Amino acid sequence: MSPLMQQRWARFKKNKLGMFCLIAFGIIFGISLCAELVANDKPIVVSYKSDLYFPVIKHYPETTFGGVFETEADYKDPVVQNLILSDGWMLNPVIPFSAESPNMDLTVPVPSAPTSQNWLGTDEQGRDVLALIIYGLRICLLFGICLTAASAVLGIAVGAIQGYYGGWIDLLGQRVLEVWGGLPVLFMVIILVSMFSPSVYWLFAIMLFFGWTALVGLVRAEFLRARNFDYVRSARALGVSDRKIIFRHILPNALSSTMSQLPFILTANITALTALDFLGYGLPPDSASLGQLLEQGKTYLDAPWLAISGFATLAIVLSLLIYIGEATRDAFDPRQH
């Protein structure tokens, strides 16, 4: 880590609220990445006749544990449980449900209210709401982070080329950005998504197609300012290639203001994905999603735990990202000493 980055990291750590939010977001993101180990209808580890098995990673037929069927073992079946426990043990997740597995032991209509078995209740299909939130957060955060990274790379590249070369390249680029900025993005995304079968990859490509412009203006302004600096002119006079000047000399200085905007762009991408899921134009219907959970909350007004759980989760995650963004902006502010 360079001395400049060490100084910025030290300034970031001095912001106690920002540091707390970063740690909290890291914990939430880590739990969502390990969703199968936290919420699953399969054991994490099974010990049977002194051999270890890992059902969350690999499928095992019932015959592996002394059963009669060649199909995958149903670890909720009392017969299978008795077979395993007769000569071994099982380590189950904290939440005994996955995002796809409904609670088959319910004796009340779904969606059911929170109980000691389903801490946040169940949805319209009898699935555990807490498990849906954990799996939905993983999809939402990974999708948002990948989309933010891809749009940042494209935006930085386009802004750097416009700002460094200027002239007709900058003029043409600005006209394209003006047209792009005037498009009703949400409606265009809905129209394009509805033309294809639901797919994470199509949705990612379409949202990237309209979302790459977020950083262009900021990077362009930094390059327009820096291209006339003495060190850039000296590099040109010494015959340094434009590519080296852009990526080795100007870009590292321009990234200071760019990096501080990434948490806010991530927040916008997560909000956009949730809105599309809520409207039914986002992730495939079988995917765990906060937007779909909020949509169920709108449908089932007599089941307020659905809307409250989805809204609280989204509000907490977005608040953490906003405070992280504020702390990052202060840390990268050149006026800070």
C-alpha positions in Angstrom: 0.0 0.0 0.0 1.4 3.4 -1.0 2.0 6.1 1.6 -0.9 8.1 0.2 -3.3 5.2 0.5 -2.0 4.6 4.0 -2.9 8.2 4.9 -6.3 7.8 3.5 -6.9 4.6 5.3 -5.8 6.2 8.5 -8.3 9.1 8.0 -11.0 6.6 7.2 -10.3 4.7 10.5 -10.6 7.9 12.5 -14.2 8.1 11.3 -15.7 5.8 14.0 -19.2 5.7 12.4 -17.8 4.9 9.0 -15.5 2.2 10.4 -18.4 0.7 12.4 -20.6 0.6 9.2 -17.7 -1.0 7.2 -17.3 -3.8 9.8 -21.1 -4.3 10.1 -21.4 -4.4 6.3 -18.5 -6.9 6.1 -20.2 -9.1 8.6 -23.6 -9.0 6.8 -21.9 -9.7 3.4 -19.8 -12.5 4.9 -22.9 -14.2 6.4 -24.7 -13.9 3.0 -21.7 -15.5 1.2 -21.9 -18.4 3.6 -25.7 -18.7 3.3 -25.6 -22.5 2.8 -23.8 -22.9 6.1 -26.2 -20.6 8.0 -29.6 -21.5 6.4 -30.1 -24.9 4.9 -32.4 -27.9 5.1 -29.4 -30.2 4.9 -26.8 -30.8 7.6 -23.4 -29.1 7.3 -21.5 -32.2 8.4 -22.7 -35.8 8.8 -20.7 -38.4 10.7 -21.8 -42.0 9.9 -19.8 -45.1 10.8 -16.7 -42.9 11.4 -16.9 -41.4 7.9 -17.6 -37.7 7.4 -20.0 -36.5 4.7 -20.8 -32.9 3.6 -24.4 -32.7 2.3 -24.2 -28.9 1.6 -21.5 -29.6 -0.9 -22.3 -33.0 -2.3 -25.5 -35.1 -2.8 -25.6 -38.5 -1.1 -28.2 -41.2 -1.8 -30.2 -42.6 1.1 -28.4 -45.9 0.7 -25.2 -44.2 1.9 -26.7 -44.1 5.4 -28.3 -47.5 5.3 -31.6 -46.6 3.6 -33.3 -48.4 0.7 -33.7 -45.6 -1.8 -31.1 -44.6 -4.4 -32.4 -41.0 -4.5 -30.9 -38.2 -2.6 -31.4 -38.5 1.2 -34.1 -36.4 2.7 -32.5 -35.2 6.0 -35.8 -34.0 7.3 -37.2 -37.5 7.1 -37.3 -39.1 10.6 -36.3 -42.4 9.1 -33.1 -41.0 7.6 -32.4 -39.1 10.8 -32.7 -42.3 12.9 -30.5 -44.1 10.5 -27.7 -41.5 10.8 -28.1 -41.0 14.6 -28.0 -44.7 15.2 -24.4 -44.8 14.2 -23.2 -41.2 14.0 -24.3 -37.5 14.4 -25.3 -34.5 12.3 -24.3 -30.8 12.6 -27.3 -28.7 11.3 -27.3 -25.0 10.3 -28.7 -22.4 12.7 -31.7 -21.9 10.4 -33.0 -25.4 9.2 -34.4 -24.0 6.0 -33.0 -22.9 2.7 -34.4 -20.3 0.4 -36.3 -23.0 -1.7 -37.5 -25.3 1.1 -40.9 -24.6 2.6 -41.8 -25.5 6.1 -43.9 -28.7 5.6 -44.8 -28.9 9.3 -46.9 -25.8 9.3 -50.4 -26.2 10.7 -51.6 -22.7 9.8 -52.2 -21.0 6.5 -49.3 -19.3 4.7 -47.9 -16.7 5.0 -47.6 -17.6 8.7 -46.5 -15.3 11.5 -43.1 -15.5 13.2 -42.6 -18.4 15.5 -39.7 -20.1 17.4 -39.2 -22.2 14.2 -39.6 -19.5 11.7 -38.1 -16.4 13.4 -39.4 -13.9 10.8 -42.4 -16.0 9.6 -43.0 -17.5 6.2 -43.9 -16.2 2.8 -46.8 -17.2 0.5 -45.1 -20.5 -0.3 -44.3 -21.4 3.3 -40.6 -20.5 2.9 -38.6 -19.1 5.8 -38.4 -15.3 5.5 -35.0 -15.1 7.3 -33.5 -17.7 4.9 -35.0 -15.7 2.0 -33.4 -12.5 3.3 -29.9 -14.1 3.7 -30.0 -15.7 0.2 -31.6 -12.6 -1.3 -28.9 -10.4 0.2 -26.2 -12.5 -1.4 -27.7 -12.2 -4.9 -28.4 -8.5 -4.4 -25.0 -7.6 -3.1 -23.0 -9.7 -5.5 -25.0 -8.4 -8.4 -24.6 -4.8 -7.2 -20.9 -5.1 -6.6 -20.2 -6.7 -10.0 -22.4 -4.2 -11.8 -20.7 -1.3 -9.9 -17.2 -2.7 -10.8 -18.1 -3.2 -14.5 -19.7 0.2 -14.9 -16.8 1.9 -13.1 -14.3 0.3 -15.5 -16.2 1.4 -18.5 -17.0 4.9 -17.1 -13.4 5.5 -16.1 -12.1 4.3 -19.5 -14.5 6.5 -21.5 -14.0 9.5 -19.2 -10.2 9.2 -19.4 -10.2 9.1 -23.2 -12.6 12.1 -23.5 -10.7 14.2 -21.0 -7.2 13.4 -22.2 -7.7 13.8 -26.0 -10.4 16.4 -25.9 -11.3 17.9 -29.3 -13.8 16.1 -31.5 -13.5 13.0 -29.3 -14.7 14.9 -26.3 -17.4 16.7 -28.3 -18.8 13.5 -29.7 -18.7 11.8 -26.3 -20.5 14.6 -24.6 -23.3 14.5 -27.2 -23.7 10.8 -26.7 -23.8 11.2 -22.9 -26.4 14.0 -23.3 -28.6 11.6 -25.3 -28.0 8.8 -22.9 -28.8 11.0 -19.9 -32.1 12.0 -21.4 -33.4 8.4 -21.8 -36.0 7.2 -19.2 -33.6 4.4 -17.9 -36.1 2.5 -15.8 -38.7 2.3 -18.6 -36.0 1.3 -21.1 -34.7 -1.4 -18.8 -38.3 -2.7 -18.2 -39.0 -2.8 -22.0 -35.7 -4.6 -22.8 -36.0 -7.1 -19.9 -39.5 -8.0 -20.9 -38.3 -8.9 -24.4 -36.2 -11.8 -23.1 -36.8 -14.7 -20.8 -35.8 -13.9 -17.1 -32.0 -14.3 -16.8 -29.4 -12.8 -14.4 -27.0 -12.4 -17.3 -29.4 -10.5 -19.5 -30.5 -8.3 -16.6 -26.8 -7.5 -15.8 -26.0 -6.7 -19.4 -29.0 -4.4 -19.8 -28.4 -2.5 -16.5 -24.7 -2.2 -17.4 -25.7 -0.9 -20.9 -27.5 2.1 -19.2 -25.4 2.5 -16.0 -21.8 2.9 -17.2 -22.1 6.7 -17.5 -22.1 7.4 -13.8 -18.4 8.2 -13.5 -17.7 9.5 -17.0 -18.2 13.2 -16.1 -16.1 13.1 -13.0 -13.2 11.3 -14.6 -13.4 13.5 -17.7 -13.1 16.6 -15.5 -10.1 15.3 -13.7 -8.3 14.5 -17.0 -9.2 17.8 -18.5 -7.6 19.5 -15.5 -4.5 17.2 -15.3 -3.6 17.0 -19.0 -2.0 20.5 -18.9 0.0 19.9 -15.7 3.8 20.2 -16.0 4.5 16.6 -15.3 2.2 15.5 -18.1 3.8 17.9 -20.5 7.2 16.7 -19.5 6.2 13.1 -20.0 5.0 14.0 -23.5 8.2 15.8 -24.3 10.2 12.8 -23.2 8.2 10.6 -25.7 6.2 8.7 -23.2 3.2 7.0 -24.8 -0.3 8.3 -24.3 -1.3 4.9 -22.8 1.4 5.2 -20.0 0.5 8.8 -19.4 -3.1 8.0 -19.0 -2.8 4.9 -16.8 0.4 5.5 -15.0 0.5 9.2 -14.4 -3.0 10.8 -14.5 -5.3 8.0 -13.6 -3.9 7.2 -10.1 -4.5 10.9 -9.2 -8.0 10.9 -10.7 -9.1 7.8 -8.9 -9.1 9.6 -5.5 -12.3 11.4 -6.3 -13.7 8.4 -8.2 -13.3 5.8 -5.4 -15.3 7.9 -3.0 -18.3 7.6 -5.3 -18.4 3.8 -5.6 -20.4 3.2 -2.4 -23.1 5.6 -3.6 -23.2 3.9 -7.0 -23.5 0.5 -5.3 -26.4 1.9 -3.3 -28.1 3.0 -6.5 -27.6 -0.3 -8.2 -29.0 -2.3 -5.3 -32.0 0.0 -5.2 -32.6 -0.3 -8.9 -32.4 -4.1 -8.7 -34.8 -4.2 -5.8 -37.2 -1.9 -7.7 -37.1 -4.1 -10.8 -37.7 -7.2 -8.7 -40.6 -5.5 -7.0 -42.2 -4.7 -10.4 -41.6 -8.2 -11.6 -38.9 -7.4 -14.2 -35.8 -8.3 -12.2 -34.3 -11.6 -11.3 -36.0 -14.9 -12.3 -39.1 -15.8 -10.2 -37.4 -18.7 -8.4 -34.6 -16.4 -7.1 -34.5 -15.2 -3.5 -35.0 -11.5 -3.7 -35.7 -8.6 -1.4 -37.9 -6.9 -4.1 -40.1 -10.0 -4.4 -40.4 -10.1 -0.6 -41.6 -6.5 -0.6 -44.0 -7.3 -3.4 -45.5 -10.1 -1.3 -45.8 -7.6 1.6 -47.8 -5.3 -0.7 -50.0 -8.3 -1.7 -50.5 -9.7 1.8 -51.3 -6.6 4.0 -52.4 -8.9 6.8 -48.9 -10.3 7.0 -46.9 -7.2 8.0 -43.8 -9.2 8.8 -43.1 -9.6 5.1 -42.9 -5.9 4.3 -41.3 -5.0 7.6 -38.5 -7.6 7.2 -37.8 -6.7 3.6 -37.9 -2.9 4.3 -35.7 -3.1 7.4 -33.1 -5.3 5.7 -32.9 -2.9 2.7 -32.8 0.2 4.9 -30.0 -1.2 7.1 -27.8 -2.2 4.2 -28.3 1.0 2.2 -27.7 3.1 5.4 -24.5 1.3 6.0 -23.3 1.9 2.4 -24.2 5.6 2.6 -22.2 6.1 5.8 -19.3 4.1 4.3 -19.5 6.4 1.3 -19.5 9.5 3.4 -16.4 8.3 5.3 -14.7 7.3 2.1 -15.3 10.8 0.6 -13.9 12.5 3.7 -10.8 10.1 3.6 -10.1 10.9 -0.1 -10.7 14.6 0.3 -7.4 16.4 -0.6 -8.3 19.2 1.7 -8.1 16.8 4.7 -4.8 16.7 6.5 
